[in-house]
Amino acid sequence: MRSEGRALGVTVAAAAVLVACSQAGVNTAANSNGLDDPHAGGQMVGMDMVSGTGAHPEHGLVLTTTTDKYLIVLDILAPEQMYTAADVAKEHPGAGELVVNGKATPTTGVNLRHMEVHVYDRATGAVVMDEHPKLTLSDYTDDTTYTVDSTEMRDIVIGEIDDHYGSNSSVAVGHEFSLHFEMNGEIADFTGMVK
């Protein structure tokens, strides 16, 4: 499972990108993983992260982009256990995701990764929740496309500052993919390779 530091690091990195873009007047509406995007035609800025130990290494990929209204951070990591409020009250887990609105997805299956889409208001820096983004994943390596659940959730330990959308979804290590985001008329595409 991911550490508090990793989740908080994503939030802090997103805030830093938002502030830097605002101060520099930079429009970073083209997304990136640091490579020219052959499918969307833009160049993006992002970073790869790998962490974790033992039999369950955490493979992470973090990509950022902006639209006119939002700063969006996509974080792909090892599957996360997802709990309802009733589960948390009963089990008192020390790590995992609290489902705020939507459904918990399983942590077992072929090539599962936890996909988190963090959305921030570019004007205020506030976390954007209570929306219903449409998330569509295209795996270019095996030529499949499917909808990713946009469950509202947050890290159990970190709390509301980690509010995000997503689920545990299948995408294999070494596969090129794109994630298409649509919300309130705003559209963004992330393209990368899961490591």
Sine and cosine of phi, psi and omega as CSV:
sin_phi,cos_phi,sin_psi,cos_psi,sin_omega,cos_omega
0.00,0.00,0.44,-0.90,-0.05,-1.00
-0.97,0.24,0.42,-0.91,0.00,-1.00
-1.00,0.06,0.28,-0.96,0.08,-1.00
-0.85,0.53,-0.63,0.77,-0.05,-1.00
-0.86,0.50,-0.64,0.77,-0.02,-1.00
-0.91,0.42,-0.74,0.67,-0.01,-1.00
-0.90,0.44,-0.70,0.72,0.01,-1.00
-0.91,0.41,-0.58,0.82,0.04,-1.00
-0.88,0.48,-0.64,0.77,0.05,-1.00
-0.89,0.45,-0.69,0.73,0.00,-1.00
-0.90,0.44,-0.71,0.71,0.00,-1.00
-0.91,0.41,-0.66,0.75,0.02,-1.00
-0.88,0.47,-0.66,0.75,0.02,-1.00
-0.89,0.45,-0.68,0.73,0.01,-1.00
-0.89,0.45,-0.65,0.76,0.01,-1.00
-0.90,0.44,-0.66,0.75,0.04,-1.00
-0.89,0.45,-0.69,0.73,-0.01,-1.00
-0.87,0.49,-0.73,0.68,0.00,-1.00
-0.90,0.43,-0.72,0.70,-0.02,-1.00
-0.88,0.47,-0.69,0.73,0.02,-1.00
-0.90,0.43,-0.67,0.74,-0.01,-1.00
-0.90,0.43,-0.72,0.69,-0.03,-1.00
-0.92,0.40,-0.58,0.81,-0.05,-1.00
-1.00,0.02,-0.14,0.99,-0.05,-1.00
0.92,0.40,0.48,0.88,-0.07,-1.00
-1.00,0.08,0.71,-0.70,0.14,-0.99
-0.98,-0.18,0.94,-0.33,-0.03,-1.00
-0.95,-0.30,0.66,0.75,-0.06,-1.00
-0.92,0.39,-0.38,0.93,0.16,-0.99
-0.98,0.18,0.70,-0.72,-0.08,-1.00
-1.00,-0.09,0.20,-0.98,0.08,-1.00
-0.24,-0.97,0.37,-0.93,0.20,-0.98
-0.92,-0.40,0.32,0.95,-0.03,-1.00
1.00,-0.06,-0.01,1.00,0.00,-1.00
-0.88,-0.48,0.43,-0.90,0.17,-0.99
-0.90,0.43,0.73,-0.69,-0.07,-1.00
-1.00,0.06,0.94,-0.33,-0.05,-1.00
-0.95,0.32,-0.29,0.96,-0.08,-1.00
-0.99,-0.17,-0.53,0.85,-0.04,-1.00
-0.95,-0.30,-0.19,0.98,0.09,-1.00
0.98,0.18,0.09,1.00,-0.02,-1.00
-0.94,-0.34,0.24,-0.97,0.15,-0.99
-0.95,-0.31,0.66,-0.75,-0.14,-0.99
-0.84,-0.54,0.22,-0.97,0.06,-1.00
-0.86,-0.52,0.77,-0.64,-0.02,-1.00
-0.22,-0.97,-0.17,-0.99,0.00,-1.00
-0.50,-0.87,0.47,-0.88,0.11,-0.99
-0.98,-0.18,0.59,-0.81,0.06,-1.00
-0.73,-0.68,0.67,-0.74,0.12,-0.99
-0.75,-0.66,0.79,-0.62,0.02,-1.00
-0.51,-0.86,0.05,-1.00,0.04,-1.00
0.98,-0.20,0.22,-0.97,-0.07,-1.00
-0.60,-0.80,0.13,-0.99,0.16,-0.99
0.94,0.33,-0.48,-0.88,-0.12,-0.99
-0.97,0.23,-0.22,0.98,-0.03,-1.00
-0.82,-0.57,0.93,0.37,-0.02,-1.00
-0.90,0.43,0.53,-0.85,0.03,-1.00
-0.99,-0.16,0.93,-0.36,0.04,-1.00
-1.00,-0.08,0.82,-0.57,-0.06,-1.00
-0.82,-0.58,0.54,-0.84,0.10,-1.00
-0.65,-0.76,0.81,-0.59,0.00,-1.00
-0.87,-0.50,0.81,-0.58,0.03,-1.00
-0.80,-0.60,0.59,-0.81,0.02,-1.00
-0.80,-0.60,0.47,-0.89,0.10,-0.99
-0.37,-0.93,0.19,-0.98,0.11,-0.99
-0.76,-0.65,0.41,-0.91,0.23,-0.97
-0.88,-0.48,-0.12,-0.99,0.03,-1.00
-0.85,0.53,-0.62,0.78,-0.10,-0.99
-0.97,-0.23,-0.43,0.90,-0.21,-0.98
-0.81,-0.58,0.51,-0.86,0.33,-0.94
-0.98,-0.18,0.78,-0.63,-0.07,-1.00
-0.83,-0.56,0.76,-0.65,0.03,-1.00
-0.87,-0.50,0.84,-0.54,0.08,-1.00
-0.98,-0.19,0.81,-0.59,0.02,-1.00
-0.83,-0.56,0.86,-0.51,0.03,-1.00
-0.91,-0.42,0.84,-0.54,-0.05,-1.00
-0.58,-0.82,-0.12,-0.99,0.00,-1.00
-0.86,0.50,0.43,-0.90,0.00,-1.00
-0.82,0.57,0.60,-0.80,0.00,-1.00
-0.91,-0.41,0.65,-0.76,0.13,-0.99
-0.94,0.34,0.74,-0.67,-0.02,-1.00
-0.92,-0.40,0.73,-0.68,-0.08,-1.00
-0.83,-0.56,0.58,-0.81,0.19,-0.98
-0.98,0.18,0.20,-0.98,0.05,-1.00
-0.87,0.50,-0.61,0.79,0.03,-1.00
-0.91,0.42,-0.64,0.77,0.05,-1.00
-0.87,0.49,-0.70,0.71,-0.03,-1.00
-0.90,0.45,-0.68,0.73,0.00,-1.00
-0.90,0.44,-0.57,0.82,-0.04,-1.00
-0.99,0.12,-0.70,0.71,-0.16,-0.99
-0.99,-0.11,-0.36,0.93,-0.04,-1.00
0.77,0.64,0.81,0.58,-0.03,-1.00
-0.92,0.38,0.52,-0.85,-0.01,-1.00
-1.00,-0.02,-0.11,0.99,0.01,-1.00
-0.39,-0.92,0.31,-0.95,0.03,-1.00
0.83,-0.56,-0.18,-0.98,-0.08,-1.00
-0.91,-0.42,0.72,-0.70,0.11,-0.99
-1.00,-0.03,0.85,-0.52,0.06,-1.00
-0.97,0.24,0.88,-0.48,0.00,-1.00
-1.00,0.00,-0.67,0.74,-0.01,-1.00
-0.42,-0.91,0.87,-0.50,-0.02,-1.00
0.81,-0.58,-0.41,-0.91,-0.08,-1.00
-0.84,-0.54,0.51,-0.86,0.11,-0.99
-0.98,0.22,0.62,-0.78,0.05,-1.00
-0.93,-0.37,0.46,-0.89,-0.08,-1.00
-0.91,0.41,0.36,-0.93,0.04,-1.00
-0.97,-0.25,0.04,1.00,0.05,-1.00
-0.90,-0.45,0.58,-0.81,-0.02,-1.00
0.48,-0.88,0.06,-1.00,-0.06,-1.00
-0.98,0.20,0.80,-0.60,0.12,-0.99
0.83,0.55,0.56,0.83,-0.03,-1.00
-0.95,0.30,0.64,-0.77,0.13,-0.99
-0.71,-0.71,0.47,-0.88,0.08,-1.00
-1.00,-0.03,0.87,-0.49,-0.02,-1.00
-0.97,-0.26,0.88,-0.48,0.02,-1.00
-0.91,-0.42,0.76,-0.65,0.09,-1.00
-0.89,-0.46,0.96,-0.28,0.02,-1.00
-1.00,-0.04,0.78,-0.63,-0.05,-1.00
-0.85,-0.52,0.78,-0.62,-0.01,-1.00
-0.82,-0.57,0.63,-0.78,0.09,-1.00
-0.95,0.31,0.84,-0.55,-0.05,-1.00
-0.92,0.39,-0.47,0.88,-0.04,-1.00
-0.98,0.21,-0.57,0.82,-0.10,-0.99
-0.91,-0.41,-0.34,0.94,-0.09,-1.00
0.99,0.14,-0.03,1.00,-0.05,-1.00
-0.94,0.33,0.54,-0.84,0.11,-0.99
-0.93,0.38,0.72,-0.69,-0.01,-1.00
-0.99,-0.17,0.89,-0.46,0.03,-1.00
-0.74,-0.67,-0.06,-1.00,-0.02,-1.00
0.88,0.47,0.51,0.86,0.07,-1.00
-0.87,-0.49,0.02,-1.00,-0.03,-1.00
-0.71,-0.71,0.97,0.26,-0.01,-1.00
-0.91,0.40,0.52,-0.86,0.12,-0.99
-0.99,-0.11,0.83,-0.55,-0.03,-1.00
-0.87,-0.48,0.85,-0.53,-0.01,-1.00
-0.82,-0.58,0.84,-0.54,0.00,-1.00
-0.98,-0.20,0.77,-0.63,0.13,-0.99
-0.91,-0.42,0.85,-0.53,0.06,-1.00
-0.99,-0.13,0.96,-0.29,-0.06,-1.00
-0.96,0.29,-0.40,0.92,-0.03,-1.00
-0.95,0.32,-0.68,0.73,0.02,-1.00
-0.94,-0.35,0.19,0.98,0.13,-0.99
0.84,0.54,0.77,0.64,0.06,-1.00
-0.82,-0.57,0.45,-0.89,0.05,-1.00
-0.67,-0.74,0.70,-0.71,0.04,-1.00
-0.44,-0.90,0.29,-0.96,0.01,-1.00
-0.99,0.13,0.69,-0.72,0.09,-1.00
-0.99,-0.16,0.78,-0.63,0.04,-1.00
-0.85,0.53,0.69,-0.72,0.03,-1.00
-0.97,-0.26,0.82,0.58,0.05,-1.00
-0.88,0.47,0.70,-0.71,0.12,-0.99
-0.99,0.12,0.78,-0.62,-0.02,-1.00
-0.47,-0.88,0.10,-1.00,0.07,-1.00
-0.43,-0.90,0.45,-0.90,0.08,-1.00
-0.88,0.47,0.73,-0.69,-0.06,-1.00
-0.86,0.50,-0.62,0.79,-0.06,-1.00
-0.99,0.15,-0.71,0.71,-0.11,-0.99
-0.96,0.28,-0.65,0.76,0.03,-1.00
1.00,0.01,-0.46,-0.89,-0.19,-0.98
-0.86,0.50,-0.47,0.88,0.00,-1.00
-0.89,0.45,-0.33,0.94,0.00,-1.00
-0.98,-0.17,0.23,0.97,0.00,-1.00
-0.82,0.57,0.71,-0.70,-0.01,-1.00
-0.34,-0.94,0.07,-1.00,0.03,-1.00
-0.91,-0.42,0.38,-0.92,0.11,-0.99
0.61,-0.80,-0.32,-0.95,-0.03,-1.00
-0.10,-1.00,0.06,-1.00,0.19,-0.98
-0.99,0.14,0.84,-0.54,-0.08,-1.00
-0.67,-0.74,0.36,-0.93,-0.06,-1.00
-1.00,0.00,0.86,-0.52,0.18,-0.98
-0.39,-0.92,0.81,-0.58,-0.17,-0.99
-0.99,0.14,0.52,-0.85,0.12,-0.99
-0.86,0.50,0.70,-0.71,-0.01,-1.00
1.00,0.03,-0.07,1.00,0.01,-1.00
-1.00,-0.01,0.68,-0.73,0.14,-0.99
-0.99,0.17,0.64,-0.77,-0.07,-1.00
-0.56,-0.83,0.25,-0.97,0.27,-0.96
-0.71,-0.70,0.56,-0.83,0.10,-0.99
-0.89,-0.46,0.87,-0.50,-0.01,-1.00
-0.99,-0.11,0.78,-0.62,-0.05,-1.00
-0.90,-0.44,0.76,-0.65,0.11,-0.99
-0.70,-0.71,0.76,-0.65,0.05,-1.00
-0.34,-0.94,0.81,-0.59,0.06,-1.00
0.78,0.63,0.65,0.76,0.03,-1.00
0.99,0.14,-0.06,1.00,0.03,-1.00
-1.00,-0.07,0.67,-0.74,-0.05,-1.00
-0.77,-0.63,0.66,-0.75,0.08,-1.00
-0.55,-0.84,0.48,-0.88,0.05,-1.00
-0.77,-0.64,0.79,-0.62,0.09,-1.00
-0.96,-0.28,0.70,-0.72,0.05,-1.00
-0.75,-0.66,0.67,-0.74,0.01,-1.00
-0.14,-0.99,-0.23,-0.97,0.06,-1.00
-0.74,-0.67,0.76,-0.66,0.01,-1.00
-0.97,0.26,0.77,-0.64,-0.03,-1.00
-0.93,-0.36,0.00,0.00,0.00,0.00
